[in-house]
């Protein structure tokens, strides 16, 4: 949704505001939602897709319900090593799918993939599992929707990309900002329209207080959780409580910190909007500067610089204090000679340098009326639901055409690996230049060895 904030002769001093109907008629957002409606209508007459879910936590379930809202599906099976999480997902699945069938549940994804032939597998497991789950699903014959970041190390991402191309699979990554209606509108009406002029700098940030930092005591592993399977190839930490939702993300054993979790979205969005590929060079610095009391080993403060030919993309996160711009606590800012574009998952603003030009405001798009069940779904991100539905439709269209989706595995690999390289640059204390052709860090054998993390036995790393 867009409005211009400055008064004009045709509008009152309160400015011009485009309502929902006119938003749907705007160039790119209208096209996006029309695509959703047209392709969704075509899907109604298709044979239901057989779908499996690996990782039935918060976002795994959310992705599955969004897919079920826009396409006929038969939820064939669900996998999670936590019996409580698994049973909850099975119960909701029996209510959500038209057949009312209760899909069988598994704690081991290998058994699920062996016993069921599926068209689509959704990967909603923690980051340290993405590579093995995704590759196994592709090898079983399924197309894959995998949550971001795609991998925990660069070699995993390379192996995932190779597997997708080798097996001819469609792989959509959950970087759904590319399918966010108001950001599609921003790309068309601001960037492609040339309103920014020459672009000279990009800032990206996250100031959410999202770093869990407690000191829970060690305790016995509950009977409902297969903790060894949950840990898989990652180091086996002593059990100190439920690892779900926020706790596992506070440890580098399972992911890549806030850079890997949140920067990957904003860097991917900047690359999509500005048609950027691999950075030429990446540097980073940071540490645990404020939140020193808990067990968390991810940084509470970190900056990174992704260097491109004509400008840099700079990242900054703090899990403490206040955001620099309260309206944009997790966002990107694209600076051009004619103005600045501020963009987030919730809104966007183009602010021209010329005071005689109008500020343009874009609002987040919601679909509460069309999907009233969203309003009763536990923990749903209402602002992200329309984007995920559109992302799923793009994925399904690519499956039908056997083409590349908007968030193809290669794009996910570039964004993920760039964030991983930022962490490695901080670790070694020097800038790094990754060569995606030779798959090594230029003139740096030590850093190249860090592109691959050790796996816990008996799991085998898929990368070279």
N, C-alpha and C positions, 0 to 999 in steps of 0.2 A: 504494500500500500504506500502511495507516494503523496506528499503534499509539498507545496512551496511555501516557505515560512515568511517570505517578505511580501508586503501588500502590493497589489497591482491595480490598475484602473478597473479591471473587471471583477475585482473581489474586494471585500472589506478589509479594513486594517487588521482583522484577525487572521488574514491569510487564506490560502486556497487549500482545501482538503478533499482528496478524492475518496469517495466511499467504496464499500466492498464491490458494488456492481461495476463501478468504473475501474477499480483495480483489476478486475477480471478481464477488462477490455484493453488494459495497457499492453504494450507490445510483447515483452518477453514473459512476464508473469502470466498474461493471458494465454500465451502459447503453451507455457508449462502446464497450466491447469487444464487447457483444452486437450493436451496430450494425455493427461491423467484420465480425463473423462472418456476420450475416444478410445484409447487403448484399453482402458478398464472395461468399456462396453464390449469390445471384441473378446476379452478374456472370459466373459460370462458364458460364452458358447463353447469354450474349449474344454477339453478333458482336464480334470483336476491334476495339478502337479503333485507328485509324491515328494513330500518334504520331510527332512530330518533336521533335528536341532542338536548341536553339540554345545553344551554349556547353557544350562537353564536358569541362570541368574537373572539379574535385573534387565540388562540390555539384550540378552539372548531372547528372553521371553518377549520383550518389547518389539524386537525385529520380527519375530514370528507372528505376533498379533497384527502388526502393520501389513505384512505380506498377506495374511488371511483376509484383511479388509479390502484388498484391491484385486484379488485373484482367487479363483476356485482352487483350493488345495486340499489334499488329504495328508494330514500329519501322520506320517508312517511310523516314526519312532522318535524318542527323545532320550538324550544321554546326559547324565550328570553324576559325579561320584558322591554327591550329597543326596541321600534318600529323601530328606525333607524337601529340598529344592526340586527334586525330580517329581515327587508326588504332587506338589503344588502345580507344577507346569502341566502334568498329565491331566489333572482335574480341570484346569482352565481350558486346555485343548479340547477336552470332551464337550465343553460347552460352546466353544468358538467354532468348531468345524461342523458343517451341515449334517454329516453322518452321525454326530454325537458319539463317535467311536472313541474309546480310551486307547490311545497309542501305547504300545509297550515301552517300558523304560529300561535303560541300560546304564551301568556304571563304567563300562569299558567301550569306548568308541569303536574299537576294532571289531568287537562282536556285533555291534549295531550295523556297521557298514557291510559286514560279511553276510548277515541274515536278511538285509533289506536292499532291494534295488530302488534307488531314489533318483529323482530328476534334479532335485536341489537339496543342498545341505547348507544350513546356516551355522556359522561359527561364532559363538558368543562366549567362548571360554576366555580365561585370563591370557594375557599377552604371551606368556612363556609357552603356551600350548598351540598358538595359532599356526605355526609352520607345520607341525606334525599332523594336526587335525585337517588343515586345508589340503595338504598334499595327499593324505590318505583318502579324503573325499573325492578329490580329482581322479585318483587312481581307481576308485570304485565306479567311476562313470558319471559322477554328478557334476553339475555346475555349482558354483560356490558363491555365497555372500559371506564375506569375512569382515569382522569388526577390525577397526584400526586400533593401534598401529599394527601393520601386518606381521611384524616380527620383533624378536627381542635382540637379535643381532643381524648384521648386514648379510652374512652368508646364508642365513635362513631365508631372507627376502629374495636373494638371488635364486635359491633353490625353488622357491614358490613360483617365481616368474618363469623359470625354466620348465617346471612341471605344467604350468598352465599352457604354455606354448606347445610343449611336446604332446600333450594329450588333447589339445584343441578345446580347452574348457573356457567357458565364460566365467570370469571372476570379478565380482563387484566388491569394492571395499567400502566400508561404512563411513566414508568421509562425505556425508550427505549435505555439506554446505553447497556443493555443486548442484544440488537439487532443491535448495532453499528458495522459495518463490521470490522473496524480496531481494535476495542477493543475485538471482538471475536478472531481475529488473535492474539492479544497480550496475551489473556488468554491461547490460545493453544500453541503458540510458545515460550512464555517466562515463564509463571507461571507453566503450566502443564509440560513443558519440563524441569523444575527444574533449569533454568538458574540463578534464584535468590538465590538458596540454602536455608538455614534456614531463615525464615522471622522473623524480630524482631520489626518492627515498621511500622505504616502507618500514613502519614500526608495527610490531605485534606484541601482545601482552596477555598475561593472565594474573589477576590479583585476587583470585578466589582463595578463601581460607580452607583449602581442600586437603591439606597434608595431615593425615591422621598421625598422632604423635604420643600415643599412650604408653603405659608400662604395665600391661596386663601380665599376671603371673603365668608360669608354665602350668599346664593342666593335662589330664588324660584326654586323648582323642575320643570324641563321642562315637557311639556305635553307628550312628547314622551316616558318618562321614568316612569315606575311604581316603584317608589323608595321603597315603603313598601315591594313589592314582591322581589325586588332585595336584600333588607336587610334580609328578611326572619327571621331565628332564631337568627341572630346576634343582638347586641345592635344597636339601631337606632341613628346613628350619625346625627347631623345637616348637611344638604346638603350644600356642598361647592364646587360643580362642578362635572363633569363626574367622576364616580368612576372607569371607565374601565382602562384596561391595567396596568399601574404602580401605580395609586393612591391608590387603595384599598390595595395593598400589603404593603403599608407603615404603616398600622395600625394592631395592634394585635387583634382588634375586629373581623377581618375577616380571619386571618391566623396565622402563627407562625414565622413571620419574615424571615430573610435570612437563618436561620438554617432550618426552615421548607420548604423553597422554593428551596434552592441550596444544602445544606448539604445532604438532602434526596437523591439526585441523586448520589453524590459521595460516601456516606455511602452504598447505595444500590449496587453500582458498586464494591466497596471493598468487600462487603459481598458475592456477586456473584462470583467474581474472586477467593476469598480465602475460600469459603465455610463456611461462618460464620453465626451463628444464632443470638439469642438475646445477647446483651452485658450483662456481669455480673453486671456491675455497671456503672453509668453515672454521670459525674460532669460537671459543666459549670460556667463560669464567664464572665462578660462583662457589657456593658451599652452604653449610649449615651455620648461619650467622646469628640467628635469633632463637629458634626453637630447638634448643640443645638438650632438653631434659628427657625426651622420650626415646623409643627404640628406632624410630624412623631413620633410614639412612639415605633418603633422597634429599636433594637440596631444597632449602626453603627460600633461597635467593639465587637466581642464575640469569645471566645474559648470554646471548649468542648472536653471531653475525654471519649471515649467509650472503656471500659476495657473488654478484652477477656482473655482467659486462658494463652496465650503465648506471647501476645503483646497488645499494645493499638492502637486505631485509634484516632488520634487527629485532631480536626477541628479548623480552624481559619478563620474569615472573617473580613474585613474592607471595608467600602463603601467610603473610602477616601484614599488618598496617592497612592503609587505605589505597584504593586505586587512584591513579593520577587523574583520570577522568571518570567521575562517579557514574556517568551514563554508559560508559564503555569499560567495564572491569575485565572482560575477556573479548579481545577485539583485534582488528588491524586498522592501520591508518596509512592511506596511500597519499603521499605528498607530491603534488604536481605544481608546475609553474603558475597555473591558473586557479588552484584551489586545493583543498584537502578532502579526501573521502574517508569518513569514519564508518566502519561496518562491524556488526556483530550478529549473533544469532537472533537477537531481539529487535534490531533496528538498524538504520543507516542514515547518514547525513552527508550531503555534499555541500561544502561551505566554500563559495568562491572568494577569491581575494578581492575582486572588484566589488565594492559595496553596492554598486548599482545593479548587480546581478542577483538573482534569487537563490536563496538556500533551498535545497530540495531534501525533503525528509521522506524516508521509507519506513513503513511499519511492518512488523512481523505479521504473517498470514496465519490465521487459525481456521479450523474446520469443525467447530463445536456443533454446529447445527447438522452438518452432514454425517458426522460420526459421534452421536451423543454418548456412545459407550466409552469414548475417551475420558469423559468426565468422571467416571466411576472406577477407572483403572488405577490400581495402586502404583504410585511412584512414576506415573507417566510424565514425560516432558512434553507438555501440550504444544509448545512452540516448535518442537522438533518433529512432531508426528506428521504434519503435512509433507515436510521435506523427506522423511523416511518413506512415506507412501509413494511419493514421486520417484524416489531413488529405486524402490522396488519395481515400479513400472518400467523404468529405464532398463533395469536388470532383465526383466522378463522380455522386453522388446529385443534386447541384444541376444537373448537365448533363441528367440524365434528367428532372428536374422543371422544368427551365428556371427555376430559382430562384436566390437569392443564397446563396453558400457562407458558411461561418462566418468566413472571412477575405476577404471581398469586397473588390474593388478600392477601394471608397470608404473602408473602414476602413484599408486599407493606405496610402491617400493621406493620411488624417488623421495617422496615426502617422509616416509618412515626412516629410511637410511640416512637422510640428511640430519634428522633429529638425533639419531644414534651417533652419528659422526660428531655432532656438537658435544655430546657427552664424552666421547673419546678425546676430543680436542681439549676439553677441560681436564680430563684425567692425565693426559700426557703433557699438558701445559704449552701447547704450540698449535698453530693453525694446521689444518689438514686439507689436502686436495685429493679427492677420490676420483679415480679414473674408471668410469663405468664400463668401458670397453675391455681394458685389461683387468678390471676388478681388483684393483690394488690402490693403496694410498701412495701417491707419487713420491719417490725418493725417501720412503720411510718404512723400512721393513718391520720395525718394532710395532708401529701403529697398525700396519697391515695384519700382523698376527692377532691383533685385538678385534678384527672384524668377525671373529668366530669365538663364541663362548663355549666353555666345556659343558657337556651334558652329563647328567647323573646316570650311572649304569642302572638298568641294562638298555637305556634308550640311546639310539644312534642319531647323531646330528645329520640332517639331510644335505648340508652344504659341503662344498669341496674343501 
